[in-house]
Amino acid sequence: MVNKKPKTVPFRRKREYVTNYKKRLKLLLSRKLRIVVRMTNSKIIAQLVNFSPAGDKVVLGIDSSALAKLGWNYSLKNTPAAYLTGLLLGKKALGQGHKEAILDTGSREPQKKGKIYAFLKGMLDSGLEVPSGEDIFPPEERITGEHIKGYAKKLKDNNQVYQERFARYLKNKAAPENMPEQFQQLKQKISSGKNNK
């Protein structure tokens, strides 16, 4: 009878593709706070997390629903909302004395010029130091919502399609054509340091 070597079973979180342990180890070796950002179907959740042998400790956390309290009437999961959420978290982090962190995107690779990098751009614009490349960020027109404004103007001629496509915005009395203007107002409000404690 041949003795077979026992089969090694990976950790459950690795089997389920929840945790990439090699990637996590590299992040932990930086000895910096991790910016953990996750996108759901309705909002963006972001946390500053510190490693501890007893388990990760959330130092600071917000989600994009905080934008609604500041006057944002549009989607809480689009590219402008991602940027503003990053800016808000960055300002709050600086207010608590944190100056640098590293981005932790989990087991998935973020899409270049996608929402996670819009979020990261907001963090950087807040003044927080985060290692990053230069060609990963979405263009300015996507960050500010100019592309949504342009799309809305094209649909204006077909009122029925316009009403259907932007029903949720219009229900909140938020015309999609005004998104860039509201974006700039909220960006200024967050950057001024108000409501960031």
Backbone as CSV, one residue per row, in Angstrom:
resi,resn,N_x,N_y,N_z,CA_x,CA_y,CA_z,C_x,C_y,C_z
1,MET,0.851,-1.195,0.000,0.000,0.000,0.000,0.890,1.248,0.000
2,VAL,0.600,2.159,-0.903,1.398,3.378,-1.035,0.815,4.457,-0.133
3,ASN,1.715,5.053,0.679,1.284,6.160,1.534,1.171,7.431,0.695
4,LYS,-0.024,8.010,0.679,-0.220,9.250,-0.073,-0.045,10.437,0.862
5,LYS,0.601,11.449,0.341,0.812,12.667,1.117,-0.543,13.352,1.310
6,PRO,-0.823,13.796,2.545,-2.109,14.475,2.772,-2.251,15.726,1.900
7,LYS,-3.454,15.948,1.436,-3.724,17.103,0.581,-3.832,18.355,1.446
8,THR,-3.146,19.412,1.024,-3.219,20.689,1.736,-4.473,21.433,1.283
9,VAL,-5.263,21.846,2.258,-6.490,22.592,1.959,-6.241,24.060,2.283
10,PRO,-6.395,24.949,1.292,-6.171,26.377,1.553,-7.194,26.933,2.552
11,PHE,-6.838,28.070,3.165,-7.770,28.750,4.053,-9.088,29.003,3.327
12,ARG,-10.181,28.977,4.088,-11.509,29.169,3.493,-11.588,30.482,2.716
13,ARG,-11.062,31.568,3.281,-11.144,32.873,2.616,-10.367,32.877,1.293
14,LYS,-9.299,32.073,1.229,-8.543,31.960,-0.018,-9.321,31.126,-1.029
15,ARG,-9.932,30.018,-0.566,-10.736,29.159,-1.450,-11.893,29.924,-2.067
16,GLU,-12.479,30.826,-1.286,-13.644,31.583,-1.747,-13.249,32.884,-2.452
17,TYR,-11.943,33.080,-2.690,-11.422,34.274,-3.354,-11.807,35.558,-2.627
18,VAL,-11.880,35.471,-1.296,-12.200,36.650,-0.488,-10.917,37.384,-0.110
19,THR,-9.866,36.652,0.215,-8.608,37.255,0.633,-7.444,36.736,-0.204
20,ASN,-6.666,37.653,-0.733,-5.423,37.319,-1.418,-4.310,37.538,-0.387
21,TYR,-3.823,36.451,0.199,-2.895,36.571,1.322,-1.535,37.122,0.917
22,LYS,-1.067,36.844,-0.297,0.215,37.399,-0.753,0.109,38.917,-0.870
23,LYS,-0.993,39.369,-1.457,-1.218,40.805,-1.611,-1.369,41.467,-0.245
24,ARG,-2.102,40.813,0.645,-2.309,41.358,1.991,-0.983,41.488,2.733
25,LEU,-0.111,40.495,2.615,1.179,40.537,3.299,2.011,41.723,2.824
26,LYS,2.005,41.981,1.511,2.751,43.123,0.973,2.222,44.434,1.562
27,LEU,0.909,44.537,1.660,0.305,45.747,2.225,0.685,45.909,3.694
28,LEU,0.652,44.818,4.443,0.967,44.879,5.875,2.435,45.225,6.111
29,LEU,3.313,44.752,5.228,4.744,45.035,5.379,5.062,46.518,5.186
30,SER,4.156,47.264,4.569,4.358,48.712,4.409,4.236,49.434,5.756
31,ARG,3.581,48.766,6.719,3.348,49.325,8.061,2.573,50.643,8.027
32,LYS,1.772,50.802,6.991,0.935,52.000,6.876,-0.525,51.627,7.079
33,LEU,-1.324,52.631,7.418,-2.773,52.421,7.463,-3.238,52.006,6.070
34,ARG,-4.214,51.118,6.013,-4.771,50.694,4.734,-6.092,51.411,4.481
35,ILE,-6.246,51.878,3.253,-7.528,52.453,2.832,-8.291,51.320,2.169
36,VAL,-9.317,50.835,2.842,-10.124,49.727,2.309,-11.384,50.325,1.711
37,VAL,-11.569,50.115,0.412,-12.740,50.675,-0.275,-13.479,49.560,-0.995
38,ARG,-14.800,49.547,-0.837,-15.646,48.539,-1.472,-16.857,49.220,-2.102
39,MET,-17.245,48.746,-3.269,-18.416,49.269,-3.973,-19.582,48.292,-3.812
40,THR,-20.726,48.784,-3.391,-21.922,47.950,-3.319,-22.878,48.392,-4.431
41,ASN,-24.068,47.819,-4.461,-25.054,48.210,-5.485,-25.670,49.571,-5.221
42,SER,-25.490,50.105,-4.016,-26.146,51.370,-3.695,-25.201,52.457,-3.196
43,LYS,-23.996,52.076,-2.732,-23.103,53.104,-2.179,-21.658,52.635,-2.180
44,ILE,-20.791,53.519,-1.719,-19.359,53.243,-1.611,-18.997,53.254,-0.131
45,ILE,-18.339,52.194,0.318,-17.940,52.078,1.724,-16.424,52.180,1.791
46,ALA,-15.925,53.032,2.687,-14.483,53.242,2.793,-14.070,53.307,4.264
47,GLN,-12.917,52.691,4.555,-12.402,52.658,5.921,-10.892,52.829,5.926
48,LEU,-10.389,53.448,6.992,-8.959,53.432,7.275,-8.761,52.333,8.303
49,VAL,-7.908,51.365,7.970,-7.760,50.183,8.813,-6.304,50.021,9.244
50,ASN,-6.123,49.690,10.523,-4.790,49.461,11.071,-4.671,47.989,11.450
51,PHE,-3.538,47.388,11.107,-3.332,45.985,11.433,-2.998,45.828,12.910
52,SER,-3.567,44.771,13.493,-3.242,44.388,14.865,-3.215,42.871,14.899
53,PRO,-2.279,42.262,15.661,-2.244,40.797,15.759,-3.570,40.206,16.225
54,ALA,-4.326,40.990,16.989,-5.622,40.516,17.479,-6.711,40.658,16.425
55,GLY,-6.403,41.352,15.329,-7.394,41.574,14.272,-7.327,43.005,13.783
56,ASP,-7.723,43.227,12.549,-7.694,44.579,11.992,-8.594,45.508,12.799
57,LYS,-8.123,46.753,12.959,-8.893,47.752,13.709,-9.268,48.892,12.773
58,VAL,-10.554,49.197,12.683,-11.026,50.305,11.859,-10.785,51.601,12.620
59,VAL,-9.929,52.446,12.057,-9.584,53.726,12.678,-10.623,54.787,12.329
60,LEU,-11.100,54.726,11.083,-12.051,55.718,10.591,-12.832,55.094,9.450
61,GLY,-14.120,55.313,9.406,-14.929,54.757,8.331,-16.072,55.670,7.950
62,ILE,-16.363,55.739,6.658,-17.529,56.473,6.165,-18.089,55.716,4.966
63,ASP,-19.267,56.092,4.543,-19.767,55.618,3.256,-20.371,56.803,2.522
64,SER,-20.654,56.613,1.260,-21.074,57.739,0.421,-22.425,58.328,0.809
65,SER,-23.179,57.658,1.692,-24.445,58.261,2.144,-24.184,59.543,2.939
66,ALA,-22.948,59.725,3.417,-22.586,60.973,4.103,-22.686,62.163,3.150
67,LEU,-22.533,61.913,1.856,-22.630,62.993,0.866,-24.045,63.563,0.810
68,ALA,-25.035,62.677,0.966,-26.437,63.130,0.935,-26.699,64.125,2.062
69,LYS,-26.083,63.896,3.217,-26.255,64.807,4.360,-25.612,66.164,4.095
70,LEU,-24.650,66.186,3.161,-23.972,67.438,2.814,-24.626,68.134,1.622
71,GLY,-25.690,67.521,1.072,-26.424,68.157,-0.015,-26.321,67.504,-1.374
72,TRP,-25.667,66.340,-1.459,-25.537,65.638,-2.747,-26.828,64.885,-3.040
73,ASN,-27.508,65.230,-4.142,-28.798,64.630,-4.468,-28.734,63.596,-5.583
74,TYR,-27.528,63.253,-5.985,-27.367,62.334,-7.108,-26.976,60.941,-6.611
75,SER,-26.591,60.083,-7.533,-26.209,58.713,-7.201,-25.087,58.692,-6.171
76,LEU,-25.156,57.723,-5.267,-24.126,57.568,-4.231,-23.066,56.554,-4.641
77,LYS,-23.126,56.110,-5.905,-22.166,55.091,-6.345,-21.519,55.417,-7.695
78,ASN,-21.783,56.618,-8.237,-21.178,56.962,-9.527,-19.766,57.544,-9.340
79,THR,-19.119,57.882,-10.425,-17.728,58.353,-10.375,-17.584,59.650,-9.571
80,PRO,-18.445,60.679,-9.780,-18.315,61.880,-8.947,-18.488,61.580,-7.449
81,ALA,-19.428,60.688,-7.113,-19.638,60.325,-5.703,-18.415,59.604,-5.142
82,ALA,-17.762,58.779,-5.966,-16.551,58.076,-5.527,-15.457,59.079,-5.182
83,TYR,-15.265,60.073,-6.066,-14.253,61.103,-5.811,-14.555,61.859,-4.517
84,LEU,-15.806,62.317,-4.380,-16.190,63.112,-3.208,-16.071,62.303,-1.912
85,THR,-16.375,61.006,-1.975,-16.228,60.145,-0.796,-14.757,60.031,-0.409
86,GLY,-13.885,59.885,-1.409,-12.448,59.840,-1.146,-11.942,61.141,-0.549
87,LEU,-12.413,62.254,-1.094,-12.025,63.572,-0.582,-12.464,63.739,0.868
88,LEU,-13.703,63.324,1.162,-14.233,63.446,2.524,-13.466,62.573,3.509
89,LEU,-13.197,61.327,3.138,-12.439,60.440,4.021,-11.026,60.981,4.247
90,GLY,-10.407,61.482,3.182,-9.064,62.048,3.299,-9.021,63.229,4.247
91,LYS,-9.995,64.130,4.134,-10.040,65.302,5.020,-10.267,64.891,6.475
92,LYS,-11.141,63.895,6.675,-11.390,63.406,8.039,-10.123,62.753,8.609
93,ALA,-9.404,62.003,7.761,-8.167,61.342,8.199,-7.126,62.377,8.614
94,LEU,-6.965,63.417,7.798,-6.013,64.480,8.130,-6.414,65.194,9.411
95,GLY,-7.724,65.364,9.591,-8.230,65.995,10.817,-7.916,65.192,12.066
96,GLN,-7.727,63.887,11.905,-7.382,63.022,13.036,-5.868,62.801,13.158
97,GLY,-5.106,63.495,12.300,-3.648,63.408,12.400,-2.993,62.340,11.551
98,HIS,-3.744,61.679,10.685,-3.162,60.675,9.787,-2.672,61.381,8.526
99,LYS,-1.456,61.084,8.106,-0.878,61.785,6.958,-0.644,60.902,5.739
100,GLU,-0.561,59.586,5.950,-0.306,58.694,4.812,-1.015,57.369,5.008
101,ALA,-1.251,56.705,3.896,-1.926,55.404,3.914,-1.624,54.705,2.598
102,ILE,-2.098,53.482,2.479,-1.899,52.699,1.255,-3.243,52.101,0.847
103,LEU,-3.506,52.065,-0.460,-4.801,51.599,-0.968,-4.883,50.080,-0.937
104,ASP,-5.971,49.572,-0.373,-6.235,48.130,-0.321,-7.543,47.877,-1.067
105,THR,-7.447,47.281,-2.252,-8.637,47.054,-3.079,-9.189,45.644,-2.934
106,GLY,-8.619,44.873,-1.996,-9.117,43.521,-1.784,-8.574,42.548,-2.816
107,SER,-9.334,41.496,-3.069,-8.870,40.425,-3.958,-9.031,40.770,-5.434
108,ARG,-9.783,41.819,-5.737,-10.013,42.189,-7.135,-9.099,43.328,-7.567
109,GLU,-8.690,43.282,-8.819,-7.900,44.378,-9.387,-8.863,45.456,-9.869
110,PRO,-8.684,46.703,-9.427,-9.598,47.754,-9.883,-9.391,48.079,-11.359
111,GLN,-10.458,48.542,-11.978,-10.402,48.902,-13.392,-9.691,50.241,-13.543
112,LYS,-8.739,50.291,-14.461,-8.015,51.531,-14.723,-8.997,52.619,-15.138
113,LYS,-8.840,53.798,-14.553,-9.705,54.956,-14.781,-11.132,54.720,-14.274
114,GLY,-11.303,53.754,-13.386,-12.616,53.428,-12.839,-12.916,54.172,-11.536
115,LYS,-14.001,53.764,-10.890,-14.483,54.453,-9.690,-13.501,54.399,-8.523
116,ILE,-12.831,53.257,-8.355,-11.900,53.148,-7.220,-10.764,54.148,-7.379
117,TYR,-10.334,54.369,-8.618,-9.268,55.348,-8.822,-9.791,56.778,-8.753
118,ALA,-11.075,56.985,-9.016,-11.682,58.299,-8.769,-11.689,58.558,-7.264
119,PHE,-12.031,57.517,-6.498,-11.993,57.603,-5.032,-10.573,57.953,-4.564
120,LEU,-9.574,57.253,-5.117,-8.181,57.499,-4.753,-7.765,58.933,-5.078
121,LYS,-8.217,59.446,-6.227,-7.901,60.833,-6.616,-8.444,61.804,-5.579
122,GLY,-9.647,61.528,-5.065,-10.208,62.365,-4.007,-9.345,62.333,-2.750
123,MET,-8.860,61.140,-2.395,-7.977,61.003,-1.227,-6.711,61.834,-1.416
124,LEU,-6.110,61.739,-2.608,-4.883,62.489,-2.883,-5.128,63.994,-2.858
125,ASP,-6.252,64.427,-3.444,-6.569,65.858,-3.474,-6.873,66.407,-2.088
126,SER,-7.207,65.522,-1.144,-7.441,65.974,0.230,-6.131,66.364,0.914
127,GLY,-5.004,65.836,0.376,-3.701,66.110,0.986,-3.078,64.887,1.622
128,LEU,-3.824,63.777,1.668,-3.282,62.538,2.226,-2.276,61.943,1.243
129,GLU,-1.180,61.414,1.755,-0.158,60.810,0.892,-0.476,59.332,0.686
130,VAL,-0.692,58.967,-0.582,-0.994,57.583,-0.946,-0.179,57.239,-2.189
131,PRO,0.640,56.183,-2.155,1.413,55.821,-3.352,0.474,55.484,-4.519
132,SER,0.768,56.034,-5.698,-0.093,55.776,-6.864,0.640,56.135,-8.143
133,GLY,0.112,55.645,-9.270,0.635,56.000,-10.586,-0.070,57.245,-11.094
134,GLU,0.324,57.702,-12.274,-0.248,58.936,-12.816,-1.339,58.682,-13.856
135,ASP,-1.287,57.536,-14.528,-2.189,57.309,-15.662,-3.385,56.427,-15.301
136,ILE,-3.715,56.348,-14.026,-4.784,55.443,-13.590,-6.108,56.156,-13.333
137,PHE,-6.059,57.493,-13.260,-7.245,58.235,-12.837,-8.195,58.521,-14.004
138,PRO,-9.503,58.582,-13.705,-10.473,58.937,-14.759,-10.237,60.375,-15.217
139,PRO,-10.650,60.711,-16.457,-10.513,62.104,-16.892,-11.376,63.032,-16.043
140,GLU,-10.986,64.294,-16.012,-11.664,65.297,-15.178,-13.163,65.371,-15.478
141,GLU,-13.545,65.241,-16.756,-14.968,65.357,-17.117,-15.803,64.239,-16.491
142,ARG,-15.210,63.079,-16.267,-15.939,61.985,-15.617,-15.999,62.206,-14.107
143,ILE,-14.927,62.719,-13.545,-14.894,62.966,-12.101,-15.922,64.024,-11.710
144,THR,-16.056,65.070,-12.524,-16.969,66.166,-12.184,-18.414,65.915,-12.613
145,GLY,-18.639,64.893,-13.450,-19.999,64.607,-13.921,-20.357,65.321,-15.209
146,GLU,-19.368,65.931,-15.874,-19.637,66.622,-17.150,-20.162,65.653,-18.203
147,HIS,-19.699,64.402,-18.163,-20.159,63.412,-19.145,-21.641,63.096,-18.950
148,ILE,-22.112,63.123,-17.699,-23.537,62.890,-17.411,-24.358,64.088,-17.881
149,LYS,-23.823,65.275,-17.640,-24.489,66.496,-18.105,-24.650,66.459,-19.633
150,GLY,-23.579,66.090,-20.341,-23.623,66.017,-21.805,-24.635,64.992,-22.293
151,TYR,-24.680,63.847,-21.635,-25.624,62.784,-22.001,-27.068,63.252,-21.774
152,ALA,-27.294,63.951,-20.650,-28.637,64.456,-20.337,-29.097,65.472,-21.378
153,LYS,-28.183,66.324,-21.822,-28.541,67.334,-22.824,-28.919,66.683,-24.149
154,LYS,-28.248,65.577,-24.495,-28.579,64.859,-25.722,-29.970,64.241,-25.651
155,LEU,-30.360,63.806,-24.455,-31.658,63.147,-24.275,-32.813,64.134,-24.125
156,LYS,-32.497,65.408,-23.914,-33.533,66.418,-23.672,-34.568,66.461,-24.795
157,ASP,-34.125,66.195,-26.035,-35.044,66.231,-27.181,-36.106,65.139,-27.098
158,ASN,-35.766,64.035,-26.449,-36.719,62.935,-26.272,-37.112,62.895,-24.796
159,ASN,-38.134,63.674,-24.450,-38.493,63.882,-23.047,-38.828,62.590,-22.312
160,GLN,-39.477,61.657,-23.004,-39.869,60.404,-22.353,-38.635,59.602,-21.915
161,VAL,-37.663,59.473,-22.809,-36.430,58.744,-22.483,-35.676,59.474,-21.383
162,TYR,-35.628,60.806,-21.480,-34.963,61.632,-20.463,-35.579,61.386,-19.088
163,GLN,-36.932,61.402,-19.033,-37.641,61.189,-17.761,-37.381,59.795,-17.202
164,GLU,-37.350,58.806,-18.096,-37.116,57.424,-17.653,-35.684,57.220,-17.174
165,ARG,-34.735,57.734,-17.949,-33.316,57.509,-17.651,-32.891,58.190,-16.350
166,PHE,-33.442,59.365,-16.091,-33.035,60.134,-14.914,-34.151,60.259,-13.882
167,ALA,-35.029,59.253,-13.853,-36.186,59.294,-12.943,-35.779,59.479,-11.487
168,ARG,-34.752,58.769,-11.056,-34.341,58.853,-9.646,-33.795,60.241,-9.314
169,TYR,-33.014,60.814,-10.215,-32.481,62.162,-9.993,-33.622,63.182,-9.937
170,LEU,-34.524,63.077,-10.915,-35.624,64.040,-11.002,-36.557,63.934,-9.808
171,LYS,-36.706,62.716,-9.272,-37.526,62.527,-8.070,-36.927,63.289,-6.894
172,ASN,-35.593,63.367,-6.862,-34.893,64.111,-5.804,-34.726,65.589,-6.146
173,LYS,-35.410,66.024,-7.217,-35.325,67.415,-7.693,-33.887,67.794,-8.017
174,ALA,-33.177,66.849,-8.637,-31.783,67.056,-9.020,-31.649,66.870,-10.523
175,ALA,-31.621,67.968,-11.266,-31.474,67.887,-12.733,-30.066,67.394,-13.059
176,PRO,-29.949,66.367,-13.912,-28.613,65.839,-14.236,-27.691,66.882,-14.867
177,GLU,-28.278,67.896,-15.531,-27.462,68.940,-16.149,-26.735,69.795,-15.111
178,ASN,-27.233,69.774,-13.865,-26.630,70.594,-12.806,-25.594,69.836,-11.974
179,MET,-25.326,68.589,-12.334,-24.410,67.778,-11.527,-23.022,68.400,-11.370
180,PRO,-22.370,68.857,-12.464,-21.030,69.434,-12.287,-21.015,70.630,-11.335
181,GLU,-22.070,71.434,-11.394,-22.151,72.609,-10.509,-22.279,72.167,-9.050
182,GLN,-23.154,71.197,-8.791,-23.301,70.720,-7.410,-22.037,70.004,-6.940
183,PHE,-21.372,69.303,-7.863,-20.107,68.649,-7.538,-19.095,69.677,-7.039
184,GLN,-18.939,70.780,-7.782,-17.963,71.803,-7.400,-18.315,72.448,-6.067
185,GLN,-19.610,72.670,-5.831,-20.042,73.260,-4.560,-19.712,72.341,-3.389
186,LEU,-19.992,71.044,-3.565,-19.735,70.094,-2.485,-18.235,69.878,-2.299
187,LYS,-17.492,69.864,-3.381,-16.033,69.734,-3.286,-15.458,70.898,-2.477
188,GLN,-15.940,72.101,-2.763,-15.481,73.282,-2.031,-15.848,73.189,-0.551
189,LYS,-17.043,72.717,-0.281,-17.524,72.578,1.096,-16.642,71.588,1.880
190,ILE,-16.336,70.459,1.264,-15.501,69.440,1.918,-14.065,69.949,2.067
191,SER,-13.537,70.583,1.011,-12.154,71.072,1.024,-11.939,72.177,2.035
192,SER,-12.993,72.934,2.324,-12.872,74.037,3.292,-12.718,73.522,4.721
193,GLY,-12.998,72.222,4.915,-12.801,71.642,6.235,-14.043,71.587,7.091
194,LYS,-15.160,72.132,6.601,-16.408,72.070,7.369,-16.965,70.644,7.314
195,ASN,-17.572,70.207,8.390,-18.211,68.884,8.482,-17.216,67.738,8.361
196,ASN,-15.950,67.963,8.608,-14.960,66.910,8.459,-14.455,66.358,9.784
197,LYS,-15.078,66.738,10.863,-14.628,66.231,12.171,-15.234,64.874,12.448
